[in-house]
Amino acid sequence: MILEMKVPSPGESIKEVEIATWLVKDGDYVEKDQAIAEVDSDKATLELPAEASGIITLKAEEGDAVAVGAVVCLIDTSAAKPSGDAPAPAKEEAKPVAEAPKAEAPKAAPVAEKTYATSTPSPAAKKILEEKNIQPTEVVGTGKGGRITKDDAVNATPSMGTPTGGNRGSERTKLSMLRRKVAERLVAAKNETAMLTTFNEVNMTPINLIRNEYKDAFKAKHNGLGLGYMSFFTKAVTRALALFPDVNSMIDGDFKTSYDFCDISIAVSGPKGLMVPVVRNAETLSFRGIEAEIKRLAIKSRDGQITVDDMTGGTFTITNGGVFGSMLSTPIINPPQSGILGMHNIIERPIAVNGKVEIHPMMYVALSYDHRIIDGRESVGFLVAVKEALENPLELLMNGDAKKALEL
């Protein structure tokens, strides 16, 4: 029996996916539920499991865009699993070839260099090369038999010499569907929103004092969970969103949609690029709950297991460029959201405290916002509220009891 495997729908709004990588070869025997391919959608990379055991026949190439519901492979479920002890057919056929007289050995094919040097460009490629003043012998053809194609000619560059003998190679690879979608959304955010950024700075000394005092006990009590900065920032953001609800709103045509919950998108770097999984109802979570959820989502992103559901929604975003050393940036809004908070690296700097110069660990923070829905008063007030909470976490985020807030 031949089973047709079709592309399942990864999400309600997704109409096609791209075959990122086949994890099996044509003709392989696959087991039911074995991962046979990685497919990219415009939101995530997902694994495609085999629906049955049998011999697989691939019907799409890597890089192909395939509509949801289209057949991507066939599985012959009547085929028996090959025995590991059976002699390999290739070795049986190889014996007479090895014993054949040398005179009957097939003539060697021309080496690649000769094929390239004697190949001719297609008419379209020849015209392009003439316009660029490039000789065909300078171009490596990728067509059949080394023939120079139009794409080869378009990508060819004149030889400019390399006196130092340095490598001047280049590589042209197709962007993943996820990367293309991220690029599209970022450009749309710049073009379709009235985006502004306001800045402030935070003295991180109070948070550092709490972390230094309780991080070991927190880790021991909560099964190795670290007490990081993200739980403090998430708590400060949810408090500020309650004070300035316009920042937790979105434009929908001629209407404004406001939310009485805080689904916080946390930007993380994954193997396929930027991922923005969502911490649901962050306003209801404890410090432990926030740290545990962020760790869970970060591991899924790192391992390529993040799902569309994990990244769907979100009412506000936090991004931390500081982990890569960024001192200051203007983060881009994650549409359709109206605001994003950018964290940066912590640097000890001299500041004035009660008329005296003191050195403290300082962080610049940035709020990019959509001015169509958020006015200057709300944006500045929101960021000041975040700053106040971070500089007085014991009173404003922990109700005066750090041990209770950390569940110790």
GIPEZI-V267627 format. One record per pair of residues at least 4 apart in sequence whose ideal C-beta (glycine too) atoms are under 7 Angstrom apart, sorted by the first residue. I is the first residue (numbers start at 1). J is the second residue. D is the distance in whole Angstrom. If there is no record, write none. Layout:
<<I | J | D> <I | J | D>>
//
This chain:
<<1 | 77 | 5> <1 | 78 | 5> <2 | 74 | 5> <2 | 76 | 6> <3 | 51 | 6> <3 | 52 | 5> <3 | 74 | 7> <3 | 75 | 4> <3 | 77 | 5> <4 | 71 | 5> <4 | 74 | 6> <5 | 51 | 6> <5 | 71 | 7> <5 | 72 | 6> <5 | 73 | 5> <5 | 75 | 6> <6 | 69 | 5> <6 | 70 | 6> <6 | 71 | 6> <7 | 17 | 6> <7 | 66 | 5> <7 | 68 | 5> <7 | 69 | 6> <7 | 70 | 6> <7 | 72 | 6> <9 | 14 | 6> <9 | 68 | 5> <10 | 14 | 5> <10 | 17 | 7> <10 | 41 | 5> <10 | 46 | 6> <10 | 308 | 5> <11 | 41 | 7> <11 | 43 | 6> <11 | 308 | 4> <14 | 41 | 5> <14 | 42 | 7> <14 | 43 | 7> <14 | 68 | 6> <15 | 67 | 7> <15 | 68 | 6> <16 | 65 | 5> <16 | 66 | 6> <16 | 67 | 5> <16 | 68 | 6> <17 | 39 | 4> <17 | 40 | 6> <17 | 41 | 5> <17 | 66 | 6> <17 | 68 | 7> <18 | 39 | 7> <18 | 40 | 5> <18 | 63 | 7> <18 | 64 | 7> <18 | 65 | 5> <18 | 177 | 4> <19 | 37 | 6> <19 | 39 | 6> <19 | 60 | 5> <19 | 61 | 7> <19 | 62 | 5> <19 | 63 | 7> <19 | 64 | 5> <19 | 66 | 6> <19 | 72 | 7> <20 | 38 | 4> <20 | 39 | 6> <20 | 40 | 5> <20 | 45 | 6> <20 | 176 | 6> <21 | 37 | 7> <21 | 38 | 5> <21 | 62 | 6> <22 | 37 | 5> <22 | 58 | 6> <22 | 62 | 6> <23 | 35 | 6> <23 | 36 | 6> <23 | 37 | 6> <23 | 38 | 7> <24 | 28 | 4> <24 | 30 | 6> <24 | 36 | 5> <24 | 56 | 6> <26 | 57 | 6> <26 | 58 | 5> <27 | 55 | 6> <28 | 56 | 6> <29 | 54 | 7> <29 | 55 | 6> <29 | 81 | 6> <29 | 82 | 6> <30 | 34 | 5> <30 | 36 | 6> <30 | 50 | 5> <30 | 53 | 7> <30 | 54 | 7> <30 | 56 | 5> <30 | 75 | 7> <31 | 50 | 7> <31 | 53 | 5> <32 | 50 | 6> <32 | 51 | 7> <32 | 52 | 5> <32 | 53 | 5> <33 | 49 | 5> <33 | 50 | 6> <34 | 49 | 7> <34 | 50 | 5> <35 | 47 | 4> <35 | 48 | 7> <35 | 49 | 6> <36 | 48 | 6> <36 | 50 | 5> <36 | 56 | 7> <37 | 48 | 4> <38 | 45 | 6> <38 | 47 | 6> <39 | 46 | 6> <39 | 48 | 6> <40 | 45 | 5> <40 | 176 | 5> <40 | 177 | 4> <40 | 178 | 5> <41 | 46 | 7> <41 | 177 | 6> <41 | 308 | 7> <42 | 177 | 6> <42 | 178 | 7> <42 | 181 | 4> <43 | 308 | 5> <43 | 311 | 6> <44 | 178 | 7> <44 | 306 | 5> <44 | 307 | 6> <44 | 308 | 5> <44 | 311 | 6> <45 | 178 | 6> <45 | 272 | 5> <45 | 304 | 6> <50 | 75 | 7> <51 | 75 | 7> <52 | 75 | 5> <52 | 77 | 5> <53 | 77 | 7> <54 | 75 | 4> <54 | 76 | 5> <54 | 77 | 4> <54 | 79 | 5> <55 | 76 | 4> <55 | 79 | 4> <56 | 73 | 6> <56 | 75 | 5> <57 | 73 | 6> <57 | 74 | 4> <58 | 73 | 5> <59 | 71 | 6> <59 | 72 | 6> <59 | 73 | 5> <59 | 74 | 7> <60 | 64 | 4> <60 | 66 | 5> <60 | 72 | 5> <63 | 174 | 6> <66 | 70 | 5> <66 | 72 | 6> <82 | 86 | 7> <87 | 91 | 6> <87 | 92 | 6> <89 | 93 | 6> <90 | 94 | 6> <94 | 98 | 6> <95 | 99 | 7> <96 | 100 | 7> <100 | 104 | 5> <100 | 105 | 7> <110 | 114 | 5> <110 | 115 | 6> <112 | 116 | 6> <113 | 117 | 6> <114 | 118 | 6> <115 | 119 | 6> <115 | 145 | 6> <115 | 146 | 4> <116 | 140 | 5> <116 | 141 | 6> <116 | 146 | 5> <117 | 137 | 6> <119 | 141 | 5> <119 | 145 | 7> <119 | 146 | 4> <119 | 147 | 5> <119 | 148 | 6> <120 | 136 | 7> <120 | 147 | 7> <121 | 125 | 4> <121 | 126 | 4> <121 | 129 | 6> <121 | 136 | 5> <121 | 148 | 4> <121 | 153 | 6> <122 | 126 | 7> <122 | 147 | 7> <122 | 148 | 7> <122 | 149 | 6> <122 | 150 | 6> <123 | 127 | 7> <124 | 128 | 7> <124 | 150 | 4> <125 | 129 | 6> <125 | 148 | 5> <125 | 149 | 6> <125 | 150 | 5> <125 | 152 | 6> <125 | 153 | 4> <126 | 130 | 6> <127 | 131 | 7> <128 | 132 | 6> <128 | 150 | 7> <128 | 153 | 4> <128 | 154 | 6> <129 | 134 | 5> <129 | 136 | 6> <129 | 139 | 7> <129 | 153 | 5> <129 | 156 | 7> <132 | 156 | 7> <132 | 158 | 6> <133 | 158 | 6> <134 | 138 | 6> <134 | 139 | 7> <134 | 156 | 5> <134 | 158 | 6> <136 | 148 | 6> <138 | 159 | 6> <139 | 148 | 5> <139 | 152 | 6> <139 | 153 | 7> <139 | 156 | 5> <141 | 146 | 4> <141 | 147 | 5> <141 | 148 | 4> <141 | 149 | 7> <141 | 152 | 6> <142 | 149 | 6> <142 | 152 | 6> <143 | 147 | 4> <143 | 148 | 7> <143 | 149 | 4> <148 | 152 | 5> <148 | 153 | 6> <150 | 154 | 6> <151 | 155 | 6> <152 | 156 | 6> <155 | 172 | 6> <162 | 166 | 5> <162 | 168 | 6> <175 | 179 | 4> <175 | 180 | 5> <176 | 180 | 7> <176 | 272 | 6> <177 | 181 | 6> <178 | 182 | 6> <178 | 272 | 5> <178 | 273 | 6> <179 | 183 | 6> <179 | 273 | 5> <180 | 184 | 6> <181 | 185 | 6> <182 | 186 | 6> <182 | 273 | 6> <182 | 274 | 6> <183 | 187 | 6> <184 | 188 | 6> <185 | 189 | 6> <185 | 335 | 6> <186 | 190 | 7> <186 | 332 | 5> <187 | 191 | 6> <188 | 192 | 5> <188 | 335 | 6> <189 | 193 | 6> <189 | 195 | 7> <189 | 332 | 5> <189 | 333 | 5> <189 | 335 | 5> <190 | 195 | 7> <190 | 332 | 7> <193 | 333 | 6> <193 | 335 | 7> <193 | 370 | 5> <193 | 372 | 7> <194 | 370 | 6> <194 | 371 | 4> <194 | 372 | 5> <195 | 333 | 6> <195 | 368 | 6> <195 | 370 | 6> <196 | 369 | 6> <196 | 371 | 5> <197 | 330 | 4> <197 | 366 | 5> <197 | 367 | 7> <197 | 368 | 5> <198 | 367 | 5> <198 | 379 | 5> <198 | 380 | 6> <198 | 383 | 6> <199 | 364 | 6> <199 | 366 | 5> <200 | 365 | 6> <200 | 383 | 5> <200 | 384 | 7> <200 | 387 | 5> <201 | 362 | 6> <201 | 363 | 7> <201 | 364 | 5> <201 | 365 | 7> <202 | 362 | 7> <202 | 363 | 5> <202 | 365 | 6> <202 | 387 | 5> <202 | 390 | 5> <202 | 391 | 6> <203 | 360 | 5> <203 | 362 | 6> <203 | 391 | 5> <204 | 208 | 6> <204 | 346 | 5> <204 | 361 | 4> <204 | 362 | 7> <204 | 363 | 6> <205 | 209 | 6> <205 | 360 | 5> <205 | 361 | 6> <206 | 210 | 7> <206 | 391 | 6> <206 | 392 | 7> <206 | 393 | 6> <207 | 211 | 6> <207 | 229 | 7> <207 | 232 | 5> <207 | 390 | 6> <207 | 393 | 6> <208 | 212 | 6> <208 | 361 | 6> <209 | 213 | 6> <210 | 214 | 6> <210 | 393 | 6> <210 | 394 | 7> <210 | 402 | 6> <211 | 215 | 5> <211 | 227 | 6> <214 | 218 | 5> <214 | 227 | 7> <214 | 402 | 6> <214 | 406 | 6> <214 | 408 | 7> <215 | 219 | 6> <215 | 227 | 4> <216 | 220 | 6> <217 | 221 | 6> <217 | 408 | 5> <218 | 222 | 6> <218 | 225 | 7> <218 | 227 | 4> <218 | 406 | 5> <218 | 408 | 7> <219 | 224 | 6> <219 | 225 | 6> <219 | 226 | 6> <221 | 407 | 7> <221 | 408 | 6> <222 | 288 | 5> <225 | 288 | 7> <225 | 291 | 5> <225 | 292 | 6> <225 | 295 | 7> <226 | 291 | 7> <227 | 231 | 7> <227 | 291 | 7> <228 | 291 | 6> <229 | 233 | 6> <230 | 234 | 6> <230 | 290 | 7> <230 | 294 | 5> <231 | 235 | 6> <231 | 287 | 4> <231 | 290 | 4> <231 | 291 | 5> <232 | 236 | 6> <232 | 390 | 6> <232 | 393 | 6> <232 | 397 | 7> <233 | 237 | 6> <233 | 318 | 6> <233 | 343 | 6> <234 | 238 | 6> <234 | 264 | 6> <234 | 279 | 7> <234 | 282 | 5> <234 | 290 | 5> <234 | 318 | 7> <235 | 239 | 6> <235 | 397 | 5> <236 | 240 | 6> <236 | 386 | 5> <236 | 389 | 4> <236 | 390 | 5> <236 | 397 | 7> <237 | 241 | 6> <237 | 264 | 6> <237 | 316 | 6> <237 | 318 | 6> <237 | 341 | 6> <237 | 386 | 6> <238 | 242 | 7> <238 | 262 | 4> <238 | 282 | 5> <238 | 283 | 4> <239 | 243 | 7> <239 | 385 | 7> <239 | 389 | 5> <239 | 396 | 7> <239 | 397 | 7> <240 | 244 | 6> <240 | 382 | 5> <240 | 385 | 4> <240 | 386 | 5> <241 | 245 | 7> <241 | 247 | 6> <241 | 248 | 4> <241 | 262 | 5> <241 | 316 | 6> <243 | 385 | 5> <244 | 378 | 5> <244 | 381 | 6> <244 | 382 | 4> <244 | 385 | 7> <245 | 249 | 7> <245 | 258 | 6> <246 | 373 | 6> <246 | 374 | 5> <246 | 378 | 5> <247 | 316 | 7> <247 | 338 | 6> <247 | 339 | 5> <247 | 369 | 7> <247 | 374 | 6> <247 | 378 | 6> <247 | 382 | 5> <248 | 258 | 7> <248 | 259 | 5> <248 | 262 | 7> <248 | 315 | 5> <248 | 316 | 6> <249 | 256 | 5> <249 | 257 | 6> <249 | 258 | 4> <249 | 338 | 6> <249 | 373 | 6> <250 | 257 | 5> <250 | 336 | 5> <250 | 337 | 6> <250 | 338 | 6> <251 | 256 | 6> <251 | 372 | 6> <251 | 373 | 5> <252 | 257 | 5> <256 | 373 | 6> <259 | 315 | 5> <261 | 281 | 5> <261 | 283 | 7> <262 | 281 | 7> <262 | 282 | 5> <262 | 283 | 4> <262 | 315 | 6> <262 | 316 | 7> <263 | 278 | 5> <263 | 280 | 5> <263 | 281 | 7> <263 | 313 | 5> <263 | 314 | 5> <263 | 315 | 5> <264 | 278 | 7> <264 | 279 | 5> <264 | 282 | 4> <264 | 316 | 6> <264 | 318 | 6> <265 | 276 | 5> <265 | 278 | 5> <265 | 314 | 4> <265 | 316 | 7> <265 | 317 | 4> <265 | 334 | 6> <266 | 276 | 7> <266 | 277 | 6> <266 | 279 | 6> <266 | 294 | 6> <266 | 297 | 7> <266 | 318 | 6> <267 | 274 | 6> <267 | 276 | 5> <267 | 317 | 6> <267 | 319 | 4> <268 | 275 | 5> <268 | 277 | 7> <268 | 298 | 5> <268 | 301 | 5> <269 | 274 | 6> <270 | 275 | 4> <270 | 301 | 4> <270 | 302 | 6> <270 | 306 | 7> <271 | 304 | 6> <272 | 304 | 7> <275 | 301 | 4> <275 | 306 | 6> <275 | 311 | 7> <276 | 311 | 6> <276 | 314 | 7> <276 | 317 | 6> <276 | 334 | 6> <277 | 297 | 4> <277 | 301 | 6> <277 | 306 | 6> <277 | 310 | 5> <277 | 311 | 5> <278 | 310 | 7> <278 | 311 | 6> <278 | 313 | 6> <278 | 314 | 4> <279 | 290 | 7> <279 | 293 | 5> <279 | 294 | 6> <281 | 285 | 7> <282 | 290 | 6> <285 | 289 | 4> <285 | 290 | 5> <285 | 293 | 7> <286 | 407 | 6> <287 | 291 | 6> <287 | 405 | 6> <287 | 406 | 6> <288 | 292 | 6> <288 | 407 | 5> <289 | 293 | 6> <290 | 294 | 6> <291 | 295 | 6> <292 | 296 | 6> <293 | 297 | 6> <294 | 298 | 6> <295 | 299 | 6> <296 | 300 | 7> <297 | 301 | 6> <297 | 310 | 6> <298 | 302 | 6> <299 | 303 | 6> <300 | 305 | 4> <300 | 306 | 5> <300 | 310 | 7> <301 | 306 | 5> <306 | 310 | 5> <306 | 311 | 7> <308 | 312 | 6> <314 | 334 | 7> <314 | 337 | 6> <315 | 337 | 6> <316 | 337 | 6> <316 | 339 | 6> <317 | 334 | 4> <317 | 337 | 6> <317 | 340 | 4> <318 | 341 | 5> <318 | 343 | 7> <319 | 331 | 5> <319 | 340 | 6> <319 | 342 | 6> <320 | 343 | 4> <321 | 326 | 3> <321 | 329 | 5> <321 | 342 | 6> <321 | 343 | 7> <321 | 344 | 6> <322 | 326 | 6> <322 | 343 | 5> <322 | 344 | 4> <322 | 345 | 4> <322 | 346 | 7> <322 | 363 | 7> <325 | 345 | 6> <326 | 344 | 5> <326 | 345 | 6> <327 | 344 | 6> <327 | 345 | 6> <327 | 364 | 7> <328 | 344 | 6> <328 | 364 | 5> <329 | 342 | 6> <329 | 344 | 7> <329 | 366 | 6> <330 | 366 | 6> <330 | 368 | 6> <331 | 340 | 5> <331 | 342 | 4> <331 | 366 | 6> <331 | 368 | 5> <332 | 368 | 7> <333 | 337 | 6> <333 | 338 | 7> <333 | 339 | 7> <333 | 340 | 5> <333 | 368 | 6> <333 | 370 | 6> <334 | 340 | 6> <338 | 369 | 6> <338 | 370 | 4> <338 | 373 | 5> <338 | 374 | 6> <339 | 367 | 6> <339 | 368 | 7> <339 | 369 | 5> <339 | 374 | 7> <340 | 368 | 5> <341 | 365 | 7> <341 | 367 | 6> <341 | 386 | 7> <342 | 365 | 7> <342 | 366 | 4> <343 | 363 | 7> <343 | 365 | 6> <344 | 363 | 6> <344 | 364 | 5> <346 | 361 | 5> <346 | 362 | 7> <346 | 363 | 5> <347 | 362 | 6> <348 | 359 | 5> <348 | 360 | 7> <348 | 361 | 5> <349 | 359 | 7> <349 | 362 | 5> <350 | 357 | 5> <350 | 358 | 7> <350 | 359 | 5> <351 | 358 | 6> <351 | 360 | 6> <351 | 362 | 7> <352 | 357 | 6> <353 | 358 | 5> <365 | 383 | 7> <365 | 386 | 7> <367 | 379 | 6> <367 | 382 | 6> <367 | 383 | 5> <369 | 374 | 4> <369 | 379 | 5> <370 | 374 | 6> <374 | 378 | 5> <374 | 379 | 5> <376 | 380 | 6> <377 | 381 | 6> <378 | 382 | 6> <379 | 383 | 7> <380 | 384 | 6> <381 | 385 | 6> <382 | 386 | 7> <383 | 387 | 6> <384 | 388 | 6> <385 | 389 | 6> <386 | 390 | 6> <387 | 391 | 6> <388 | 392 | 6> <388 | 396 | 7> <389 | 393 | 7> <389 | 396 | 4> <389 | 397 | 6> <392 | 396 | 5> <393 | 397 | 4> <393 | 398 | 6> <394 | 398 | 5> <394 | 400 | 6> <394 | 402 | 6> <395 | 400 | 6> <398 | 402 | 5> <398 | 405 | 4> <399 | 405 | 7> <401 | 405 | 6> <402 | 406 | 6> <403 | 408 | 5>>
//
